[in-house]
Amino acid sequence: MELCSKEAVKYVWEGAIPLQIHLHESEVTTLPPPPPILVLGSRIGYLPLLVPLIKPHFSSTLPPGTDTVWFDYKGLPLKWYIPTGVLFDLLCAEPERPWNLTVHFRGHPGDVLTPCEGEDSVKWSYINSLKEAAYIINGNCKNVMNMSQADQLELWQSLVKGNMDGYLRISSRLKLGPLGEDCIVRSASSSAQPRQAIGEPDFTGSGRPCRIPVRLYVRNISEDLDDLEDAVPIDNWDRISYINRPVEIHKEEGHLSFKCAMKTLLPKIFFEEPLVDDHEFLREGETVGADSSYGDSETIGGSWNAQAEEIPFAGQPQVQLLKKSKIKMIRIQGIELDMDIPFFWVVNNLKNPEYFLHICVFIGTSTDQSTFR
């Protein structure tokens, strides 16, 4: 299997979810109420980026006040900095098409969501995630921080407009991939690369363990559930366990399957076979690079760290429950993958544009262990 497939990446970039968006009844001031609006939401995009399409449809019926836009699904406020496709894969155990969402322009739930101040908030959340991914892969994020304003804008606009070729042209300069089984970051263009800061080591291809940025979302459902369509809807983010950590691969390990990679992320789930490397979970509140000497004022994932605190980490007490749990389903980009597929293929072709691989895991647990908490 080839390391990279432009066709697979193209499918990811063109992936979209049909959305049927309703205005919350408390904000309807006209009769008859406005009909819902149907839009296509890019899987790799973010819900706030749809507001310019949605607001004109509902503007004539909104009550007086200042707009602070947010969305919910069956009463659950949706976290705007999680890609739309990830939200869909995680919250719709059985895909719902169109996906029925509710939009709010008033009454922002500040105790649950950080406010989104429009496209700029989404952009900076994305850039911070990109810095974090760069740090994980290369041991530093100077290439991202040294981007010109023009390149940074073009990179972002390519994402917003779904321009894959433009995105790949700019992102290739960041030296973040593709990744190969020799654990070397392969750059599509080795010329005109930003130089490392004086005195800062460049770990790329130096024999340093290959580290792959992963965000794992673990949802518990009933162990006895035969049809995922009957899964109880998520009504609180406390019912989702969030793990933000890399998969670390040593050069001597060579070929690595998707299943082996999942063993390093959820070792207690795959305890029936020897692990490739029995990594521990991050301690609660710990983030990637927290123990490093990286001291730049633009810290890794600065915005994300504050946001990630809103989603509980799977800590050590929670891991004990996994021993009596089993995997019901794993989704990446809406796909249930063969567990024997090469992990490097998954990473290179199914990652999101901020270079994180988002994995949604459904775990069946007994009734008295319905959540990790």
C-alpha positions as CSV (number, residue, x, y, z in Angstrom):
1,M,0.0,0.0,0.0
2,E,1.4,3.4,-1.0
3,L,2.4,5.8,1.8
4,C,0.2,8.5,0.4
5,S,-2.9,8.5,-1.8
6,K,-3.9,11.8,-3.3
7,E,-7.2,10.2,-4.1
8,A,-7.8,9.4,-0.5
9,V,-6.8,12.9,0.7
10,K,-9.1,14.3,-2.0
11,Y,-12.0,12.3,-0.6
12,V,-11.3,13.7,2.9
13,W,-11.2,17.3,1.6
14,E,-14.4,16.8,-0.4
15,G,-16.2,15.1,2.5
16,A,-19.4,17.0,3.6
17,I,-22.3,16.4,5.9
18,P,-25.8,17.5,4.9
19,L,-27.1,19.8,7.7
20,Q,-30.6,20.8,8.4
21,I,-30.3,23.8,10.8
22,H,-33.3,25.1,12.8
23,L,-33.5,28.4,14.7
24,H,-34.2,27.8,18.4
25,E,-37.9,28.4,19.2
26,S,-37.0,31.0,21.9
27,E,-35.5,33.3,19.2
28,V,-38.4,33.1,16.8
29,T,-40.3,36.5,16.8
30,T,-42.4,36.1,13.6
31,L,-45.3,34.0,12.4
32,P,-45.0,31.7,10.7
33,P,-41.6,30.6,12.1
34,P,-38.8,30.5,9.5
35,P,-38.2,27.1,7.9
36,P,-34.9,25.3,8.6
37,I,-32.0,25.9,6.3
38,L,-30.2,23.1,4.4
39,V,-26.5,23.5,4.0
40,L,-23.5,21.2,3.4
41,G,-20.9,21.3,6.2
42,S,-17.3,20.4,5.3
43,R,-16.1,17.5,7.4
44,I,-12.7,19.2,8.0
45,G,-14.4,22.6,8.6
46,Y,-15.9,24.1,11.7
47,L,-19.5,25.0,12.4
48,P,-18.9,28.8,13.0
49,L,-17.6,29.0,9.4
50,L,-21.2,28.4,8.2
51,V,-22.7,31.4,10.0
52,P,-22.4,33.7,7.0
53,L,-24.7,31.3,5.1
54,I,-27.0,30.7,8.0
55,K,-27.6,34.2,9.6
56,P,-29.2,35.9,6.5
57,H,-31.8,33.1,6.5
58,F,-32.9,33.8,10.1
59,S,-32.0,37.5,10.5
60,S,-35.5,38.9,10.0
61,T,-36.9,36.9,12.9
62,L,-34.2,37.4,15.6
63,P,-35.0,39.3,18.8
64,P,-33.0,42.4,19.6
65,G,-29.6,41.9,21.1
66,T,-26.0,41.0,20.3
67,D,-25.2,37.9,18.3
68,T,-23.2,35.2,20.0
69,V,-23.7,32.2,17.8
70,W,-23.6,28.6,19.0
71,F,-25.1,25.3,18.0
72,D,-26.7,22.4,19.8
73,Y,-27.6,18.8,18.9
74,K,-30.5,17.3,20.9
75,G,-29.8,19.9,23.7
76,L,-26.0,19.3,23.8
77,P,-24.0,22.6,23.1
78,L,-21.5,21.8,20.4
79,K,-17.9,22.7,20.9
80,W,-17.0,24.9,18.0
81,Y,-13.3,24.1,17.8
82,I,-13.9,20.4,17.2
83,P,-14.1,19.7,13.4
84,T,-17.7,19.2,12.1
85,G,-16.9,15.7,10.9
86,V,-15.6,14.7,14.3
87,L,-18.7,16.0,16.0
88,F,-20.9,14.1,13.6
89,D,-19.0,10.8,14.0
90,L,-18.9,11.1,17.7
91,L,-22.5,12.2,18.4
92,C,-24.4,10.2,15.7
93,A,-23.6,6.6,16.5
94,E,-25.9,5.8,13.6
95,P,-25.4,8.5,10.9
96,E,-28.3,10.9,10.7
97,R,-28.8,12.5,7.3
98,P,-29.5,15.3,7.2
99,W,-28.0,16.1,10.6
100,N,-30.5,18.2,12.5
101,L,-28.9,20.9,14.5
102,T,-30.2,24.0,16.3
103,V,-28.6,27.4,16.0
104,H,-28.7,30.0,18.7
105,F,-27.9,33.7,18.4
106,R,-28.7,34.5,22.0
107,G,-28.2,32.9,25.4
108,H,-24.7,31.7,25.1
109,P,-24.0,28.9,27.7
110,G,-20.7,30.4,29.0
111,D,-20.5,27.6,31.7
112,V,-20.2,25.0,29.0
113,L,-18.7,26.7,25.9
114,T,-15.9,29.1,25.4
115,P,-17.3,32.0,23.2
116,C,-16.5,32.1,19.5
117,E,-15.9,35.6,18.2
118,G,-16.3,34.7,14.6
119,E,-13.9,33.4,12.0
120,D,-10.8,34.8,13.8
121,S,-11.4,32.7,16.8
122,V,-11.6,29.6,14.7
123,K,-8.5,30.6,12.8
124,W,-6.4,31.0,15.9
125,S,-7.7,27.8,17.4
126,Y,-6.6,26.1,14.2
127,I,-3.2,27.7,14.1
128,N,-2.6,26.8,17.8
129,S,-3.5,23.1,17.0
130,L,-1.1,23.2,14.1
131,K,1.7,24.5,16.4
132,E,1.0,21.7,18.8
133,A,1.1,19.1,16.0
134,A,4.4,20.5,14.7
135,Y,5.9,20.3,18.2
136,I,4.9,16.7,18.5
137,I,6.2,15.7,15.1
138,N,9.4,17.7,14.9
139,G,10.2,18.6,18.5
140,N,9.6,22.3,17.8
141,C,7.1,24.5,16.1
142,K,9.4,27.1,14.6
143,N,8.3,26.4,11.1
144,V,4.7,27.3,11.9
145,M,5.7,30.3,14.0
146,N,8.0,31.6,11.2
147,M,5.3,31.5,8.5
148,S,4.8,34.8,6.8
149,Q,1.5,36.5,7.2
150,A,0.7,35.9,3.6
151,D,1.4,32.2,3.8
152,Q,-0.6,31.9,7.0
153,L,-3.6,33.7,5.4
154,E,-3.3,31.5,2.3
155,L,-3.2,28.3,4.3
156,W,-6.3,29.4,6.3
157,Q,-8.2,30.5,3.2
158,S,-7.4,27.2,1.5
159,L,-9.0,25.4,4.4
160,V,-12.1,27.7,4.5
161,K,-12.6,27.4,0.7
162,G,-11.7,23.7,0.5
163,N,-8.8,24.3,-1.8
164,M,-6.7,21.2,-1.3
165,D,-4.0,22.0,-3.8
166,G,-3.4,25.4,-2.4
167,Y,-3.3,24.0,1.1
168,L,-0.8,21.3,0.2
169,R,1.5,23.8,-1.5
170,I,1.8,25.9,1.6
171,S,1.7,23.2,4.2
172,S,4.5,21.2,2.5
173,R,6.9,24.0,3.7
174,L,6.2,23.1,7.3
175,K,8.1,19.8,7.1
176,L,5.4,17.9,8.9
177,G,5.0,14.9,6.6
178,P,4.3,12.6,5.1
179,L,5.5,10.1,7.7
180,G,7.2,6.8,6.7
181,E,8.0,3.5,8.4
182,D,11.6,4.6,8.8
183,C,10.1,7.3,11.2
184,I,11.5,10.1,9.1
185,V,9.4,13.1,8.2
186,R,9.5,13.2,4.4
187,S,9.1,16.7,3.0
188,A,7.5,17.1,-0.4
189,S,9.9,20.0,-1.1
190,S,13.3,20.1,0.6
191,S,14.2,23.5,-0.8
192,A,13.5,27.0,0.7
193,Q,12.5,25.6,4.1
194,P,12.4,27.9,7.1
195,R,15.6,27.5,9.1
196,Q,15.6,26.4,12.7
197,A,16.5,28.9,15.4
198,I,20.2,29.1,16.4
199,G,20.9,26.5,19.1
200,E,17.7,24.6,18.5
201,P,18.1,21.0,17.5
202,D,16.3,19.7,14.4
203,F,15.1,16.2,15.4
204,T,13.6,15.4,12.0
205,G,14.9,12.1,10.8
206,S,17.6,11.9,13.5
207,G,16.6,8.6,15.0
208,R,14.3,10.3,17.5
209,P,11.1,8.2,18.1
210,C,8.4,9.1,15.6
211,R,5.6,10.9,17.3
212,I,2.2,11.2,15.7
213,P,-0.4,13.7,16.9
214,V,-3.7,12.0,17.9
215,R,-6.9,13.3,19.5
216,L,-9.0,10.4,20.8
217,Y,-12.7,10.8,21.8
218,V,-14.1,7.9,23.8
219,R,-17.8,7.4,24.1
220,N,-19.5,4.8,26.3
221,I,-22.6,2.9,25.2
222,S,-24.4,-0.1,26.6
223,E,-22.5,-3.3,26.3
224,D,-25.7,-5.1,25.3
225,L,-26.7,-2.6,22.6
226,D,-27.0,-4.5,19.3
227,D,-28.1,-1.5,17.1
228,L,-26.0,1.7,17.5
229,E,-29.1,3.6,16.4
230,D,-30.5,2.9,19.9
231,A,-27.6,4.5,21.7
232,V,-28.6,7.0,24.3
233,P,-27.9,10.5,23.0
234,I,-25.1,12.5,24.7
235,D,-26.5,15.2,26.9
236,N,-23.4,16.2,28.7
237,W,-19.7,16.5,27.6
238,D,-18.8,14.7,30.9
239,R,-19.9,11.5,29.1
240,I,-17.1,11.9,26.6
241,S,-13.5,11.1,27.6
242,Y,-10.9,13.0,25.7
243,I,-7.3,11.9,25.3
244,N,-4.8,14.3,23.7
245,R,-1.5,12.5,23.2
246,P,0.8,11.2,20.5
247,V,1.4,7.7,19.3
248,E,5.1,7.1,19.7
249,I,6.8,4.7,17.3
250,H,10.4,3.6,17.6
251,K,12.4,3.0,14.4
252,E,13.1,-0.6,15.2
253,E,9.3,-1.3,15.3
254,G,9.0,-0.9,11.5
255,H,5.6,-1.8,10.1
256,L,2.7,-0.8,12.4
257,S,-0.9,-1.7,12.0
258,F,-3.8,0.5,13.0
259,K,-4.7,-2.1,15.7
260,C,-1.2,-1.9,17.2
261,A,-1.4,1.9,17.3
262,M,-4.7,1.7,19.1
263,K,-3.1,-0.6,21.6
264,T,-0.7,2.1,22.6
265,L,-3.7,4.5,23.0
266,L,-6.1,2.2,24.8
267,P,-3.9,-0.6,26.2
268,K,-6.5,-1.8,28.7
269,I,-9.0,-2.4,25.9
270,F,-6.6,-4.5,23.9
271,F,-5.2,-6.4,26.9
272,E,-5.9,-9.8,25.4
273,E,-2.7,-9.5,23.3
274,P,0.9,-8.3,24.1
275,L,1.2,-4.6,23.5
276,V,3.7,-3.0,21.1
277,D,4.6,-0.5,23.8
278,D,2.4,-0.2,26.9
279,H,2.3,3.6,27.2
280,E,0.5,5.2,30.1
281,F,-2.2,7.7,29.7
282,L,-1.5,11.4,30.4
283,R,-2.2,12.4,33.9
284,E,-5.3,14.5,34.2
285,G,-4.6,18.0,33.0
286,E,-1.3,17.1,31.4
287,T,-0.7,18.2,27.8
288,V,1.8,17.2,25.2
289,G,5.1,18.8,25.7
290,A,4.2,19.9,29.3
291,D,7.5,18.5,30.6
292,S,9.7,20.0,27.8
293,S,12.0,22.9,28.0
294,Y,10.1,24.7,25.3
295,G,9.8,28.2,26.7
296,D,8.6,30.4,23.8
297,S,5.9,32.9,24.6
298,E,3.6,31.3,22.0
299,T,3.0,28.1,23.9
300,I,1.9,24.9,22.2
301,G,-1.8,24.8,21.7
302,G,-2.4,27.8,24.0
303,S,-6.0,28.1,23.1
304,W,-6.6,24.4,22.9
305,N,-5.3,23.8,26.4
306,A,-7.9,26.1,27.9
307,Q,-10.6,24.5,25.7
308,A,-9.5,20.9,26.4
309,E,-10.0,21.4,30.1
310,E,-13.7,21.4,29.3
311,I,-13.5,17.8,28.2
312,P,-12.4,15.3,30.9
313,F,-9.2,13.3,30.3
314,A,-9.2,9.6,30.7
315,G,-7.2,9.4,33.9
316,Q,-5.8,6.3,35.7
317,P,-8.9,5.5,37.8
318,Q,-11.0,5.6,34.7
319,V,-8.7,3.2,32.9
320,Q,-9.5,0.4,35.3
321,L,-13.0,0.3,34.0
322,L,-11.7,-0.3,30.5
323,K,-10.6,-3.8,31.5
324,K,-14.3,-4.9,31.5
325,S,-15.1,-2.9,28.3
326,K,-14.9,-3.8,24.6
327,I,-14.6,-1.8,21.4
328,K,-17.9,-1.4,19.6
329,M,-16.7,0.8,16.8
330,I,-13.9,3.1,15.8
331,R,-14.4,5.9,13.2
332,I,-12.0,8.2,11.4
333,Q,-13.4,10.6,8.8
334,G,-16.7,8.7,9.0
335,I,-14.9,5.4,8.1
336,E,-14.8,2.1,10.1
337,L,-11.3,0.9,9.1
338,D,-9.8,-2.5,8.8
339,M,-7.7,-2.9,12.0
340,D,-4.8,-4.4,10.0
341,I,-4.4,-1.4,7.7
342,P,-0.9,0.2,8.0
343,F,-1.1,3.0,10.5
344,F,1.2,5.3,8.5
345,W,-1.3,5.1,5.7
346,V,-4.1,6.1,8.1
347,V,-2.1,9.1,9.4
348,N,-0.9,10.4,6.0
349,N,-4.3,10.2,4.3
350,L,-7.0,10.6,7.0
351,K,-5.5,13.3,9.2
352,N,-7.2,16.7,9.5
353,P,-5.6,19.9,8.1
354,E,-4.1,20.8,11.5
355,Y,-2.2,17.5,11.2
356,F,-4.0,15.7,14.1
357,L,-5.6,12.3,13.5
358,H,-9.0,12.5,15.2
359,I,-10.3,9.1,16.3
360,C,-13.8,8.4,17.7
361,V,-14.1,5.3,19.7
362,F,-17.4,3.7,20.9
363,I,-16.9,1.4,23.9
364,G,-19.5,-1.0,25.2
365,T,-19.6,-1.1,29.0
366,S,-22.0,-2.7,31.5
367,T,-24.9,-0.7,32.9
368,D,-23.1,0.1,36.1
369,Q,-20.1,1.3,34.2
370,S,-21.8,3.5,31.7
371,T,-19.2,6.2,31.8
372,F,-15.5,6.4,32.7
373,R,-16.2,8.9,35.5
